[in-house]
C-alpha cells in the first residue's frame, strides 16, 4: 500500500510513526512538507540526514521543502514541486492530510513594514529565540495575550528586552482560563516586567526607512524594534478547497473516522474537526496534542480494522510568570459561547500538610465544571507555583469516560505526608460540588 502524508508537524509525524508501528508488509510512505523538516522537528542538519536515511530503510521517503501544488482524488495523484522548481506526479492508495493553519493578521496600515512577524510553528519560535539574543533589539511588542503570545513575550523578557503585550480582551488567556486564575497571572506577568495593555485594539503600524518603529492602537502608541503578531490562526485548506467538501467554517468535512468526502483521504489537525467529548459534538481543536492523538488513530485505521476516533477534551498546559497551569474541557467563556449552562466550584488549598514549611508548601488553585442535573464532569483548571499540571490529565480521562462529581468525590487518590494531603484537591472540589 502506498500512503502519502502531507504535513511534517505533529499530525504528519504521528501518522508516520503510527503507520510504522503497525509493521504492515509492503507499506510505502511518501512524506511531504513545504518547509524544511529540520526546524519543524528540531533536528540539526546532520540529524535530518540521519533521520532521512533511517526512514528510507523503512520505505519512508521524506520530501523536504516540497510543496504539493495540486491534488486529483479521482486519479489518486498529486503534483509536487521542490525548492528548485522541479515538478513531478506522485500516486497514492491512501492519503493523510495534516495541513495545519495560517496565522491571522489584522488588516491595518503599515503591515508591509519590515520586522513585523507571525508565528506558525516550532521553526518560527526557534527564530524568535535567536532574535532574542541580539543586543540591537531593545523593544518588542507582542499582539495577542494567549498561549503563544505570552510564551513569545517571556522568550524576549528573559533576555532583558522591554516587552509590551497588547490584546483587545480585558485579560490574558481569556479564552483558556477563568478570572480566578487570570487575576493572579495578570499581577505576576506585570511584576515580571512584561507590560500588559489589555482592552486595546491594533489600529496600525508606523515606521522609518521601511522598518517598523511604532505600534498604533485605539488608546496609545508603543515603540517597537520588533512586532510579533499572534492573534490566532485560520485553517490552511487552499490545496483542497476545490476537491474536498469544506464546511461553513472553512474546515475540511470529516466523519467519525476522520475520513473526508473522498474515502481514500483522511484529515487531522487544525484544518478539520474532531469529536469534542464535553459536548459530544465535532469542532475545531487547534492543539498539538489533539492532532497527534487523532493522527495516531487514523494511522491504525488505514492498515487495520477501522474504529471511530476517540474524542478529545482540549487539554493543554503552560508555564507563565512563575506559575504552571493546565486546563481541560469547558470553561466559563466556552460554555457561554456554546449557550450551555454549566455549574462550577472553585477551591484553593496548599499542596501539602499544614505543618510543612511554607517554602515547600505551595497554594493550588482549582476549578471544576460539571452538569448540575447529571453530575457529569465537563472541565477543570488547575494552577500553582509548583508543577501540579498532571492532575488535569485525571480530569481529562474522567471527561472522556463520563465520570461524575460523585465518583470524583469518592475517588481513591494516594496520601503521603511529604507529597500530598489526606484529601486531594480533586476530592475537595467534587465534595463541595455535591454540597452546593
Phi, psi and omega per residue, in radians:
X1 nan 2.358 3.107
X2 -1.826 2.148 3.138
X3 -2.115 2.248 3.011
X4 -1.751 2.286 3.058
X5 -2.005 2.145 3.127
X6 -1.915 2.034 -3.114
X7 2.149 2.146 -3.059
X8 -1.719 -0.085 -3.074
X9 -1.487 -2.553 -2.950
X10 -0.990 -0.841 -3.108
X11 -1.133 -0.802 3.123
X12 -1.096 -0.777 -3.112
X13 -1.096 -0.804 -3.125
X14 -1.182 -0.599 3.094
X15 -1.116 -0.803 3.138
X16 -1.138 -0.830 3.131
X17 -1.054 -0.735 3.140
X18 -1.123 -0.701 3.112
X19 -1.130 -0.738 -3.141
X20 -1.138 -0.611 -3.131
X21 -1.182 -0.357 3.111
X22 -1.287 -0.269 3.128
X23 0.931 0.695 3.140
X24 -1.291 2.327 3.113
X25 -1.242 2.635 3.062
X26 0.981 0.607 3.097
X27 -1.707 2.191 3.084
X28 -2.160 2.325 -3.085
X29 -2.168 2.234 2.954
X30 -1.881 2.173 -2.984
X31 -2.081 2.088 -3.012
X32 -2.037 2.536 2.868
X33 -2.666 2.497 -3.118
X34 -1.243 -0.416 3.119
X35 -1.677 -3.137 3.098
X36 -1.404 2.334 3.133
X37 -1.149 -0.463 -3.107
X38 -0.999 -1.089 3.121
X39 -1.089 -0.606 3.131
X40 -1.041 -0.749 -3.072
X41 -1.613 -0.187 -3.031
X42 1.378 0.447 -3.136
X43 -1.663 2.513 2.955
X44 -1.322 3.032 3.120
X45 -1.054 -0.739 3.129
X46 -1.139 -0.723 3.122
X47 -1.124 -0.664 3.103
X48 -1.073 -0.778 3.114
X49 -1.072 -0.757 -3.131
X50 -1.152 -0.749 -3.138
X51 -1.155 -0.677 3.083
X52 -1.035 -0.757 -3.137
X53 -1.162 -0.745 3.138
X54 -1.100 -0.752 -3.137
X55 -1.233 -0.640 3.114
X56 -1.046 -0.610 3.114
X57 -1.164 -0.305 3.107
X58 -1.848 0.309 3.133
X59 1.151 0.555 3.007
X60 -1.962 2.122 3.137
X61 -1.893 2.106 3.073
X62 -1.537 2.188 3.045
X63 -1.843 1.642 -3.037
X64 -1.354 2.432 3.122
X65 0.873 0.819 -3.110
X66 -2.216 2.113 -3.049
X67 -1.729 2.396 2.987
X68 -1.492 2.041 -3.038
X69 -1.724 -0.279 3.057
X70 -2.742 2.695 -3.120
X71 -2.348 2.250 3.108
X72 -2.111 1.626 -3.092
X73 -1.101 -0.523 -3.119
X74 -1.180 -0.669 3.128
X75 -1.587 -0.103 -3.054
X76 1.001 0.844 -3.093
X77 -2.324 2.600 2.942
X78 -2.205 2.659 2.990
X79 -1.867 2.167 -3.104
X80 -1.903 2.648 3.087
X81 -2.394 2.138 -3.111
X82 -1.531 -3.091 -3.028
X83 -1.183 -0.276 3.091
X84 -1.549 -0.134 -3.099
X85 1.690 -0.089 3.135
X86 -1.209 2.402 -3.129
X87 -2.072 2.615 3.040
X88 -2.735 2.904 -3.125
X89 -1.839 2.333 3.101
X90 -2.131 2.469 -3.128
X91 -1.892 2.757 -3.123
X92 -2.560 2.778 2.950
X93 -1.663 -0.770 3.091
X94 -2.329 2.768 -3.124
X95 -2.429 2.501 3.000
X96 -2.058 2.142 3.111
X97 -1.758 2.133 2.973
X98 -2.230 1.297 -2.935
X99 -1.422 -0.280 3.071
X100 1.213 -2.604 -3.030
X101 -2.495 2.958 3.088
X102 -2.079 2.465 3.138
X103 -1.094 2.492 3.015
X104 -1.535 2.368 3.056
X105 -2.122 2.551 3.130
X106 -1.348 2.208 -3.096
X107 -1.334 1.469 -3.136
X108 -2.220 2.863 3.117
X109 -1.138 2.519 3.061
X110 1.655 0.050 -3.091
X111 -1.191 -0.251 3.138
X112 -1.472 -0.034 3.125
X113 -1.218 2.632 3.096
X114 -1.261 2.765 3.093
X115 1.240 0.473 2.907
X116 -2.002 2.017 -3.013
X117 -2.215 2.845 3.041
X118 -2.106 3.016 3.134
X119 -2.157 2.146 -3.133
X120 -1.989 -0.398 -3.101
X121 -3.079 -2.861 -3.052
X122 -1.047 -0.688 -3.116
X123 -1.051 -0.726 3.120
X124 -1.133 -0.688 3.116
X125 -1.117 -0.656 3.087
X126 -1.107 -0.692 3.104
X127 -1.128 -0.691 3.133
X128 -1.182 -0.649 3.080
X129 -1.075 -0.639 3.081
X130 -1.172 -0.787 3.124
X131 -1.048 -0.598 -3.098
X132 -1.115 -0.321 -3.141
X133 -1.538 -0.124 -3.072
X134 -1.406 2.159 -3.066
X135 -1.192 -0.453 -3.116
X136 -1.264 -0.277 3.140
X137 -1.546 2.039 -3.053
X138 -1.941 -0.813 -3.026
X139 -2.084 2.238 -3.126
X140 -2.163 2.322 3.045
X141 -2.012 2.226 3.103
X142 -1.895 2.223 3.088
X143 -1.726 1.893 -3.133
X144 2.128 2.142 -3.071
X145 -1.972 0.723 3.041
X146 -1.728 -2.797 -3.101
X147 -0.956 -0.951 -3.055
X148 -1.209 -0.729 -3.116
X149 -1.032 -0.833 -3.134
X150 -1.262 -0.529 3.052
X151 -1.108 -0.798 3.094
X152 -1.083 -0.763 -3.137
X153 -1.003 -0.726 -3.132
X154 -1.224 -0.581 3.085
X155 -0.982 -0.792 -3.114
X156 -1.387 -0.605 3.138
X157 -1.121 -0.643 -3.126
X158 -1.145 -0.383 3.107
X159 -1.744 0.284 3.014
X160 1.506 0.191 3.126
X161 -1.336 2.683 3.044
X162 -1.496 1.924 -2.973
X163 -2.020 2.262 3.033
X164 -2.090 2.358 3.107
X165 -2.018 2.180 -3.100
X166 -1.987 2.372 3.107
X167 -2.644 2.543 3.137
X168 -1.303 -0.315 3.121
X169 -1.314 2.953 -3.119
X170 -1.567 -0.047 -3.115
X171 -2.802 2.717 3.094
X172 -1.235 2.706 3.105
X173 0.947 0.595 -3.021
X174 -1.134 -0.432 3.117
X175 -1.545 -0.171 -3.015
X176 -1.930 -0.606 -3.009
X177 -2.245 2.653 3.057
X178 -1.403 2.950 -3.010
X179 -1.118 -0.514 3.126
X180 -1.016 -0.531 -3.130
X181 -1.580 -0.777 -3.073
X182 -1.241 -0.437 3.048
X183 -1.085 -0.757 3.123
X184 -1.169 -0.782 -3.097
X185 -1.162 -0.640 3.122
X186 -1.028 -0.820 3.112
X187 -1.090 -0.751 -3.097
X188 -1.157 -0.686 3.141
X189 -1.147 -0.774 3.120
X190 -1.121 -0.702 3.107
X191 -1.115 -0.568 -3.109
X192 -1.210 -0.209 3.124
X193 1.866 -0.136 3.062
X194 -1.437 2.312 -3.096
X195 -1.638 2.005 3.099
X196 -1.586 2.197 3.065
X197 -2.092 1.570 -3.090
X198 -1.561 2.860 -3.136
X199 1.045 0.606 3.082
X200 -2.200 2.416 -3.116
X201 -1.923 2.336 3.101
X202 -1.116 2.307 3.125
X203 -2.109 -0.240 3.106
X204 2.889 3.080 3.074
X205 -2.235 2.569 3.025
X206 -2.232 2.646 -3.084
X207 -2.618 3.116 3.107
X208 -2.296 2.271 3.118
X209 0.923 0.682 3.045
X210 1.474 -0.027 3.132
X211 -1.898 2.453 3.122
X212 -1.095 2.450 3.120
X213 -2.295 -0.508 -3.060
X214 -2.437 2.388 3.007
X215 -1.779 2.216 -3.118
X216 -1.838 2.321 3.047
X217 -2.193 3.118 3.113
X218 -1.272 -0.080 -3.106
X219 -2.219 -0.154 -3.099
X220 -3.105 -3.017 3.110
X221 -2.283 2.510 -3.083
X222 -2.359 2.216 3.112
X223 -1.220 2.415 -3.100
X224 -2.574 2.304 2.928
X225 -1.552 -0.410 3.127
X226 -2.559 2.422 3.043
X227 -2.105 2.267 3.073
X228 -2.024 2.032 -3.059
X229 -1.796 2.026 -3.091
X230 -2.437 1.221 -3.092
X231 -1.717 -0.043 -3.136
X232 2.534 -3.033 -3.136
X233 -2.552 2.870 3.132
X234 -2.225 2.683 -3.095
X235 -1.094 2.437 -3.126
X236 -1.676 1.500 -3.028
X237 -2.060 0.266 -3.084
X238 -0.975 -0.696 -3.084
X239 -1.087 -0.609 -2.945
X240 -1.990 0.037 -3.002
X241 -1.078 -0.423 -3.112
X242 -1.795 -0.039 -3.074
X243 -2.160 -0.223 3.070
X244 -2.216 2.761 3.129
X245 -1.252 2.280 3.134
X246 -2.071 2.382 -3.091
X247 -1.481 -3.104 -3.048
X248 -1.141 -0.383 3.110
X249 -1.570 0.073 3.142
X250 1.433 0.305 -3.109
X251 -1.785 2.602 3.090
X252 -1.157 2.203 3.131
X253 -1.302 2.254 3.119
X254 -2.362 2.829 3.096
X255 -1.755 -2.863 -3.082
X256 -1.166 -0.202 3.133
X257 -1.867 0.149 -3.038
X258 1.145 0.397 3.110
X259 -1.475 2.305 -3.120
X260 -1.411 -2.985 3.098
X261 -1.165 -0.245 2.980
X262 -1.815 2.164 -2.992
X263 -1.120 -0.268 -3.129
X264 -1.774 0.101 3.139
X265 -2.135 2.258 -3.135
X266 -2.077 2.600 -3.082
X267 -2.289 2.464 3.093
X268 -2.399 2.833 2.975
X269 1.625 -2.744 -2.969
X270 -1.148 -0.340 -3.065
X271 -1.592 0.097 -3.121
X272 -2.542 -2.920 -3.123
X273 -2.018 2.910 3.064
X274 -2.528 2.780 3.102
X275 -1.173 2.172 3.120
X276 -1.758 1.900 -2.950
X277 -1.038 -0.735 -3.093
X278 -0.990 -0.547 3.135
X279 -1.894 -0.180 -3.060
X280 1.014 0.588 3.092
X281 -2.246 2.774 3.119
X282 -1.447 2.416 3.052
X283 -2.772 2.931 3.086
X284 -1.349 2.261 3.091
X285 -2.239 1.532 -3.022
X286 -1.394 1.191 3.103
X287 -2.221 2.469 3.130
X288 -1.020 -0.688 -3.110
X289 -1.124 -0.723 3.130
X290 -1.157 -0.702 3.117
X291 -1.114 -0.825 -3.125
X292 -1.103 -0.765 3.128
X293 -1.009 -0.785 -3.104
X294 -1.247 -0.739 -3.102
X295 -1.085 -0.677 -3.138
X296 -1.107 -0.683 3.120
X297 -1.234 -0.683 3.096
X298 -1.059 -0.736 3.132
X299 -1.017 -0.773 3.133
X300 -1.119 -0.662 -3.132
X301 -1.193 -0.552 -3.071
X302 -1.124 -0.551 -3.062
X303 -2.067 0.098 -3.136
X304 -2.447 -2.833 3.114
X305 -1.185 2.279 -3.071
X306 -1.332 2.285 3.051
X307 -2.209 2.510 3.107
X308 -1.088 2.577 -3.046
X309 -1.310 2.242 3.051
X310 -1.082 2.520 -3.130
X311 -1.276 3.034 3.105
X312 -2.152 2.832 -3.118
X313 -1.939 -0.004 -3.116
X314 1.176 0.836 -3.069
X315 -1.496 2.334 -3.101
X316 -2.660 2.892 3.139
X317 -2.670 2.809 3.131
X318 -2.778 2.676 2.974
X319 -1.900 2.231 -3.100
X320 -2.632 2.270 3.026
X321 0.930 0.639 3.099
X322 1.508 0.064 3.118
X323 -2.046 2.495 2.990
X324 -1.881 2.241 3.105
X325 -2.355 2.747 3.114
X326 -2.550 2.683 -3.101
X327 -2.560 2.628 3.082
X328 -2.584 2.588 3.066
X329 1.192 -2.628 -3.040
X330 -1.341 2.663 2.917
X331 -2.304 -3.090 -3.046
X332 -1.103 -0.778 -3.120
X333 -1.134 -0.811 -3.137
X334 -1.067 -0.785 -3.129
X335 -1.067 -0.697 3.130
X336 -1.139 -0.722 3.120
X337 -1.103 -0.544 -3.112
X338 -1.615 0.076 -3.114
X339 0.978 0.702 3.123
X340 -1.861 2.454 3.046
X341 -1.703 2.028 3.126
X342 -2.213 2.628 3.061
X343 -1.741 2.756 3.134
X344 -2.587 2.782 3.048
X345 -2.427 2.395 -3.085
X346 -2.093 2.257 -3.131
X347 -2.408 2.691 2.977
X348 -2.288 2.576 3.003
X349 -2.833 2.808 3.060
X350 -1.278 2.663 -3.098
X351 -1.167 -0.659 -3.030
X352 -2.045 3.129 3.131
X353 -1.050 2.715 -3.033
X354 -1.137 -0.401 -3.107
X355 -1.481 -0.012 3.093
X356 -1.360 2.364 -3.132
X357 -0.906 2.506 -3.017
X358 -1.028 -0.595 -3.102
X359 -1.154 -0.291 3.107
X360 -1.892 -0.073 -2.972
X361 -2.036 1.477 -3.040
X362 -1.447 2.571 3.052
X363 -1.285 2.515 3.068
X364 -2.029 2.319 3.009
X365 -1.788 2.352 -3.094
X366 -2.569 2.381 3.086
X367 -2.352 2.335 -3.084
X368 -2.074 2.331 3.119
X369 -1.962 2.456 -3.074
X370 -2.740 2.847 3.065
X371 -1.516 2.146 -3.044
X372 -1.079 -0.698 -3.054
X373 -1.232 -0.841 -3.069
X374 -1.657 -0.331 -3.074
X375 1.395 0.049 -3.084
X376 -1.168 2.313 3.136
X377 -1.277 2.344 -3.053
X378 -2.140 -0.239 -3.126
X379 3.105 2.973 3.100
X380 -2.897 2.771 3.033
X381 -2.407 2.521 3.115
X382 -2.487 2.566 -3.122
X383 -2.710 2.559 3.058
X384 -2.872 2.949 3.037
X385 -1.579 0.297 2.944
X386 -2.390 2.846 -3.017
X387 -1.451 1.859 3.025
X388 -2.096 0.309 -3.000
X389 -1.136 -0.431 -3.141
X390 -1.046 -0.424 3.116
X391 -0.973 -0.598 -3.066
X392 -1.157 -0.450 3.101
X393 -1.157 -0.549 3.049
X394 -1.087 -0.773 3.134
X395 -1.189 -0.699 3.115
X396 -0.999 -0.840 3.103
X397 -1.106 -0.659 3.107
X398 -1.068 -0.727 3.093
X399 -1.078 -0.781 -3.128
X400 -1.046 -0.635 -3.077
X401 -1.611 -0.027 3.121
X402 1.338 0.529 -3.120
X403 -1.171 2.586 3.131
X404 -1.853 2.900 3.100
X405 -1.115 -0.552 3.070
X406 -1.052 -0.773 3.141
X407 -1.172 -0.659 3.083
X408 -1.183 -0.670 -3.135
X409 -1.046 -0.609 -3.084
X410 -1.749 0.076 -3.050
X411 -1.136 2.539 -3.128
X412 -1.618 1.764 3.041
X413 -1.900 2.608 -3.042
X414 -1.169 2.711 2.994
X415 -2.273 2.197 3.034
X416 -2.527 2.086 -2.966
X417 -0.914 -0.539 -3.131
X418 -1.483 -0.120 -3.037
X419 -2.180 -0.374 -3.018
X420 -2.765 -3.013 3.069
X421 -1.971 2.861 3.126
X422 -1.008 -0.595 3.099
X423 -2.042 2.100 3.057
X424 -1.064 2.657 3.086
X425 -1.069 -0.442 3.060
X426 -1.182 -0.776 3.063
X427 -1.016 -0.824 -3.067
X428 -1.064 -0.789 -3.135
X429 -1.123 -0.786 -3.127
X430 -1.135 -0.674 3.104
X431 -1.118 -0.697 3.102
X432 -1.164 -0.651 3.099
X433 -1.050 -0.659 3.138
X434 -1.199 -0.510 3.138
X435 -1.421 -0.480 -3.064
X436 -1.249 nan nan
